[in-house]
Amino acid sequence: MNHTLLFLGCLLAILGHSVAWFGGNSQFLWESWKSSPLYAIILFGIPSNILFWLASRYMFEETHSIWQIRWIMFAASFPAMYTLSKIFFNEPFFTHRNIITSLLAICIIYVQFYFKGK
């Protein structure tokens, strides 16, 4: 089975979560953003929602399942969260909780890619 659209959707979802991460966390990164929520909403919210929209579209073309898209989108948030939190806040990735949660996210993606059924 060719999973090209599903894979592209996952990449767009990870990118969308990365952009959204800045929308929510720019207030902690840069002092000037604490009093500028509207700027963060416009600057990060619009692009992240376009990426999510495209990701959903590509994944739906292959899966025809809103629930399947929902679980993949959820799992796709983990790589963005862990990577950006480490880079900008130096929060450790390798904790028991993060490792177990990441493994569960990988399991969710695996199930959505390889198990069929409605």
N, C-alpha and C positions, 0 to 999 in steps of 0.2 A: 504494500500500500504506500502511495506517495503522500507524505505529510508536509509538502512544501508550504502550503497555505497555513497550516497549523503552526509550523515552525516560524514562519514570518510573523504570524499573529503573536506568538510568544515573545519574539524579539521586540516587537512594537509595544507589547504590554510591559516588558521590563524597562524599555525606554520611557514609556509613559509614567511608570511608577517612579523612575529616577527624577523626572521633571517635577512630578507631584511632591516628591520628597523635599525638594527645594522650596516649593510653595508653603509647606507646613513648617519647615525648619529654618528658613532664612532668618526668621526673627531671633533665633538663637546663634546664628553664625555672624551676623552683622548688626551692630548696634542701631544703625540708621533704619533698619527694616522693622524694628520693634513697634514703631509708631506708623508703619506704612502697610497695613494689611491689604488695602485695596490694590496697591502696586503688585504685591505678591500674587494676589488672586488673578489679576489680569495677565501679568507676565508669565506665570507658571500654570495657571488654571486652564487657560484657553489651549495652549499647546498640548498639555497632558491629556485633555479631553479629546482633542483631535486624534492623538495617538491611540487612546483607548477605543475610540470609535472605529478607527481603521483596524485595530487588532481584533475587535469583535466581529467586524465585517468579514475579515479573512478567515477567522476561525469558524464562523457560522457557515461559510461557503463549504467548508470541509466536513463539519460535524453536524450541522442542522440541529444543534442543541444549545439552548441558552444556559442550562445548568452546567453543561460541560465547559462552556466558556467561563462561567462564573468561577469554577474551581481552578481552572488554569490561570485566570487573572489573579486569584488569591495567591496561588503558589508562585506566580511570577513576581510578586512584590518582594519576596525574600531576598533574592540576589541584590536587588537595588538597595534595600534597607541595610543589609549587612555591609555591603561595599561602601556606601556613602557614609554610614555611621562610623566605620573604621577610619576612613580618610579624613573626615571633618571633625569628629569628636574623639577619635582614638578609642572608641569603645571596642572591647575585645569581641571577636567573633567566636573564638574557640572556648565557649563555655558549654557545659553539659546541656543546658536548656537550648541554646542556639543550635548546637549540633543535632540534637534530637528533632527540633522543630524543622530544621532544614531537611533532614532525612524524610520526615513526614511530607514536606512540600514536594520533594522529589518523587515520593510514592504517589502523591496525588496526580502529578503530571504524567507519570508512567501509566497509571490506571486510565486517565483520560485519553492517552494516545493509543493504548493497545487493547482496551476492553470495549467491545461494541455492545449495543443494546439500547433500548429505549425504555 
